[in-house]
Every structure is written in C-alpha cells, then in structure tokens.
Amino acid sequence: MNKDLYAVLGVAKTASEAEIKSAYRKLARKYHPDLNKDNKEAAEKFKEVSAAYDIIGDKEKRQKYDNNEIDADGRPTGFGAGFGGGEGFGGAQGFGNDGRFYTYTRRGGTQGNPFGGDGGFDFSSIFGDDIFSQFGGNGGQTFRGGTRRPRKGEDIAYNMPIDFLDAVRGSEQKVFIGGKTVNVKVPAGSTDGQTLRLKGLGQPSLNGGENGDVLITLKVRAHPYFKLEGNNILIELPISLKEAVLGGKVTVPTINGKVAVSIPPYSDSGNKLRLKGKGIKSKGVTGDEIITLKVVTSASKNPELDKVLQSLPDVNVRSF
C-alpha cells in the first residue's frame, strides 16, 4: 500500500504551505541525527519526513502527487514510470559525511552531487537557514556545498534569589550550575529582574563552536523598610507626636549601618529629609537616602496629653 505523505508529516491534505513547513520543522528537530546519536529508528524517521516534505513541500510536486501523477517516492504513476530522465523526477537521498540527510533532485536528466561539492547543492534552500536553530544553541549549521559553520552552544537560564542588601550593595554569590559551583559577582545597584551573563559557561557547541553562556536573572527579595529608586534608597520613618512638634534626634538605619538624624520642630507627615551619599554607589554615581516622615500617635490613652491639647487654642490647618 502506498503511504500517505500527509500522514507522515501529520497534517491534513488541505493544510497550507505554512502548516506543512511548520509540521516538518518540528519533526526534523525531533528526529534529527545530531540529537539522536546512534538511533537508527530516528534516522529512518528523519529520512522519511524529509522525503515527504521534498514532495508535498514543493508546490509543483504536491499538485502532481495530489493528482496521482507521482507516487510517494516521486516516481511517475502513468506513462514513463520507471524512467529517470523526466523533468523533476529521479534523484538521490542519503546521509552526507556530516551526518545529515539530504535529498537531491535531477532536473532535465542531469545528475549532480547530492552532498555538496561541485554540484552546488544548497541544503538551506529546502530547510531555510533557521531550520536547525534549535540544534547547538543560538543557531544551527548553514550548509553551502557540503560545508558547515560552527555555531555557539545553548545558553543556560537560571533564576537566582538574592537579598535586597546583597543586590544593592553588591556581593559575590555561589550558585550550582552544570554540576559545579560558580562564583557570581553581583554589581552594586542590581535590581529585580536584571540578568547577568557568565560567558562560556553554558552548553558546549555540537560542531566545534564556542560554548553558550549562563544567563542569571536576579530575583531580589523585598526589604522590610528599604526601597530602591535609581541610586537612591527610600525609607519611611515613623516619629512620635512629641518628636514632630518639638523636634529631636533619632536613629535611622541606612544600607551601611545606623546614623543619627535631627528632626526639625513642627515636622509634618510627608516631610522629607535627605542623607547625602547614603544611597547606592554604581557606575561612578552615588545616590542619597531619602527619609519620608510619618507622624504616629500613641496607641494608648494619655490623660496628660489630652489636657495639654485641650488647653491649646483651635487652629485651622485646612485650606478648604
């Protein structure tokens, strides 16, 4: 029984050219010899889907196949069947020295070289230069006359949780990647979602190219009271009613330790104080720590405070 080439690629007979091409590429990646070393079944399957695509992936051949003018092997079904000199029929298939499967078609009875060389066979004309983009990392191999171009190995993506202070102050972290411990230098001022690249520590190339890289995405944990804005550190500072009215000195945390800060008398919630140079030093620029005051009243009742406040004259502090 003659096999159904559409079934080989897993598409309907009404499939568009784009759908056929997409189905073929998925199967070619799945069964490609580079990813199935010493697997004869995969090699045969790769050969089968390549041969199927050689026919139904070609508009002219597909029409002849649909009209039953040629069979699943590309041979004429009517007069002239079995003769290799017809236009567009006959040819050669097989694996080249690089381990890839090639299909070469004779035109006008002229025999060429299916595996490159003087025949000028361009494998990418069938597959496209990007068909092997999943093989060996950031790109596959482009074949011109049987040659292959080394391609970089695959990159490895890694998410690394890190404390806020380790990220903004800069630090060195140890991560376990590819069976070994790697020291990762986190620059000062690093932020959540930032990606660090470790060049050459990714997957090796499949054909002699350079190794891929390791891409580390930082997942910065939130700090209980610090926030980052550019090179500036932001903090909200609760102060008592007495500190707000009379002023005074309070201790304030910074990313490098605690410092004493003077609160001006009659401060309001939302007033800001700036600690010069107490922010992040990154790329030659040093930020500040910006303190936003927040007046907090006592949670417990204070009779003396009540008497004092009741003795004060009413003052309209609203403009509306």
C-alpha positions in Angstrom: 0.0 0.0 0.0 1.3 3.4 -1.0 2.0 5.5 2.1 0.2 8.9 2.7 2.8 11.7 2.7 0.4 14.0 4.6 0.0 11.4 7.3 3.8 11.1 7.5 4.0 14.8 8.4 0.8 14.7 10.5 -1.1 17.3 8.5 -4.4 17.3 6.6 -4.5 17.2 2.9 -5.9 20.7 2.9 -3.0 22.0 5.0 -1.5 25.3 3.9 2.2 25.6 2.8 3.0 27.3 6.2 1.3 24.5 8.1 3.2 21.8 6.2 6.5 23.7 6.7 5.8 24.1 10.4 5.0 20.4 10.9 8.1 19.3 9.0 10.4 21.6 11.1 9.0 20.2 14.3 9.6 16.6 13.1 13.0 17.4 11.7 14.1 18.8 15.1 12.7 15.8 16.9 14.4 13.1 14.8 17.5 15.0 13.7 20.6 12.8 13.8 22.5 15.4 15.9 20.0 14.9 18.7 19.6 11.1 18.3 23.1 9.7 18.1 23.3 6.0 17.0 19.5 5.8 16.9 18.7 4.0 13.6 14.9 4.4 14.1 15.2 8.2 14.4 17.5 8.3 11.4 14.9 6.4 9.3 12.1 8.6 10.6 14.1 11.7 9.7 14.7 10.3 6.3 11.0 9.6 5.9 9.8 13.0 6.9 12.4 14.7 4.8 11.4 12.7 1.7 7.7 13.5 2.4 8.5 17.2 2.7 10.5 17.1 -0.5 7.3 16.3 -2.4 4.4 18.0 -0.6 6.6 20.9 0.5 7.1 21.7 -3.2 4.1 23.3 -4.9 4.6 21.7 -8.3 5.3 18.2 -6.9 2.5 18.4 -4.4 0.0 19.1 -7.2 1.3 16.1 -9.1 1.1 14.0 -6.0 -2.5 15.1 -5.3 -3.4 14.4 -8.9 -1.9 10.9 -8.6 0.7 11.7 -11.3 3.5 10.7 -9.0 3.7 8.3 -6.1 5.0 8.8 -2.5 8.5 8.2 -3.8 8.2 10.8 -6.5 8.0 8.3 -9.3 5.6 8.8 -12.2 2.5 6.6 -11.9 1.5 6.8 -15.6 3.4 6.5 -18.9 7.1 6.8 -18.4 7.1 5.4 -14.9 10.4 3.8 -14.1 12.4 6.1 -16.4 14.7 8.5 -14.6 15.1 11.1 -17.3 11.8 13.0 -16.8 11.8 16.6 -15.7 11.6 16.9 -11.9 11.8 13.2 -11.2 14.5 10.9 -10.0 17.4 11.8 -7.7 19.3 10.7 -4.7 18.8 10.7 -1.0 21.1 9.8 1.9 23.3 10.9 4.8 26.3 13.1 4.0 29.7 12.9 5.8 28.3 15.4 8.3 25.6 13.0 9.4 22.7 14.9 7.9 20.1 13.6 5.5 20.0 15.2 2.0 17.6 15.0 -0.9 18.9 15.9 -4.4 16.6 16.0 -7.5 17.8 15.7 -11.1 16.4 18.3 -13.5 16.2 17.5 -17.2 18.0 14.2 -16.7 21.2 15.9 -15.3 22.8 14.1 -12.3 24.5 16.3 -9.7 26.1 15.8 -6.4 23.6 15.4 -3.6 26.1 16.1 -0.8 27.6 19.4 -1.9 30.9 19.9 -3.8 30.8 20.9 -7.4 27.1 20.1 -7.7 26.4 23.3 -5.7 23.6 21.7 -3.7 22.1 24.2 -1.2 20.6 22.3 1.7 19.2 25.5 3.2 17.1 26.0 0.1 14.9 23.2 1.4 15.0 23.9 5.1 15.8 27.5 5.4 18.8 28.8 7.3 16.9 28.7 10.6 15.7 25.1 10.5 18.4 23.9 12.8 18.2 26.9 15.1 17.4 24.6 17.9 20.5 22.4 17.3 23.5 23.5 19.3 22.2 26.8 20.8 21.7 30.1 19.1 21.8 28.8 15.6 22.2 25.6 13.6 24.5 24.9 10.8 24.2 26.5 7.4 25.3 24.2 4.6 26.8 25.6 1.4 28.4 23.0 -0.9 28.6 20.4 2.0 30.3 22.8 4.5 29.1 23.5 8.0 29.6 26.6 10.0 30.4 26.3 13.8 27.6 27.5 16.0 27.6 28.6 19.6 26.3 26.2 22.2 23.0 26.7 24.0 22.6 29.3 26.8 21.5 28.1 30.2 18.9 30.2 32.0 19.0 30.4 35.8 16.9 32.3 38.4 18.8 33.4 41.5 17.0 34.6 44.6 19.1 37.3 46.4 18.6 39.5 49.5 17.9 43.2 48.9 21.1 44.4 50.6 23.3 41.9 48.7 21.8 43.2 45.5 22.0 46.9 46.1 25.4 46.9 47.9 27.0 44.4 45.5 28.1 40.9 46.6 29.5 37.6 45.5 27.1 34.7 45.4 27.7 31.0 44.9 25.4 29.0 42.6 25.4 25.4 41.5 25.2 25.2 37.7 26.0 22.2 35.4 27.4 20.1 38.2 29.8 22.6 39.6 29.8 25.6 41.9 30.2 29.0 40.2 31.0 32.4 41.9 28.7 35.1 40.6 29.7 38.7 41.1 26.6 40.8 41.6 27.3 44.5 40.9 26.1 47.2 43.3 22.7 48.7 42.4 21.4 45.4 40.9 17.6 45.3 40.6 14.9 42.6 40.5 14.7 41.0 37.0 18.2 42.1 36.0 20.1 39.5 34.0 23.8 38.7 34.5 25.7 36.9 31.8 28.5 34.4 32.5 30.2 34.0 29.2 31.3 30.5 28.1 29.7 28.6 31.0 26.7 27.3 29.0 26.3 24.2 26.9 29.1 23.1 24.5 28.7 23.5 20.8 27.7 20.4 18.8 30.2 21.2 16.0 33.2 22.9 17.4 31.8 26.4 18.0 32.2 28.4 21.3 30.3 27.4 24.4 27.0 29.0 25.3 26.6 31.4 28.2 24.8 31.2 31.6 22.1 33.8 31.9 21.3 34.5 35.6 18.1 36.5 36.3 18.1 38.1 39.8 15.0 37.7 42.0 15.6 40.4 44.6 13.7 39.8 47.9 11.8 42.7 49.3 13.3 44.5 52.3 11.1 45.3 55.3 11.7 49.1 55.1 14.1 49.9 52.3 13.2 50.6 48.7 15.3 51.4 45.7 14.7 54.3 43.3 17.6 54.7 40.8 20.6 55.1 43.0 18.6 56.5 45.9 17.4 54.5 49.0 13.9 55.3 50.2 12.7 54.8 53.8 9.6 55.8 55.7 10.5 57.0 59.2 7.8 56.9 62.0 8.1 59.7 64.6 6.1 60.4 67.7 3.9 63.5 68.1 6.4 64.9 70.6 9.2 64.4 68.1 7.2 66.0 65.4 6.3 69.1 67.5 9.5 69.6 69.5 12.0 68.0 67.1 14.9 66.0 68.3 17.5 63.4 67.2 16.5 59.8 66.2 18.5 56.9 65.0 17.9 55.9 61.3 19.1 52.7 59.5 21.0 53.0 56.2 22.2 50.2 54.0 25.7 50.6 55.6 24.6 51.0 59.3 22.7 53.3 61.6 23.1 57.1 61.7 21.7 59.9 63.9 19.3 62.3 62.2 17.9 65.6 63.5 14.1 66.0 63.2 13.2 69.7 62.7 10.5 71.0 65.1 6.9 71.1 63.9 7.5 68.5 61.2 4.5 67.0 59.4 3.9 63.6 57.9 5.2 63.6 54.3 8.2 65.9 55.1 11.4 64.6 53.6 14.9 64.5 54.8 17.9 63.7 52.7 21.1 61.9 53.8 23.7 62.8 51.2 25.8 60.0 49.9 24.0 57.3 51.8 22.5 55.6 48.7 23.9 53.2 46.1 27.3 53.8 44.5 27.0 52.5 41.0 28.8 53.4 37.7 30.6 56.4 39.3 27.4 57.9 40.8 26.5 57.8 44.5 22.8 58.3 45.5 21.3 59.5 48.7 18.9 58.1 51.3 15.6 59.9 51.3 13.6 59.8 54.5 9.9 60.4 54.5 8.5 61.3 57.9 5.3 59.7 59.2 3.8 61.1 62.4 2.4 58.3 64.6 0.2 58.9 67.7 0.3 56.7 70.7 -1.9 53.7 70.7 -2.7 54.1 74.4 -4.6 56.9 76.1 -2.5 59.6 77.7 -4.6 61.9 80.0 -1.9 64.5 80.4 -1.5 64.8 76.7 -5.3 65.2 76.4 -5.2 68.1 79.0 -2.4 69.9 77.2 -4.0 69.6 73.8 -7.4 70.8 75.2 -5.7 73.9 76.6 -4.4 74.9 73.2 -6.4 77.3 71.1 -8.1 75.9 68.0 -6.1 76.4 64.8 -7.5 75.9 61.3 -4.9 73.9 59.4 -7.1 73.2 56.4 -7.3 75.3 53.3 -10.7 74.0 52.2 
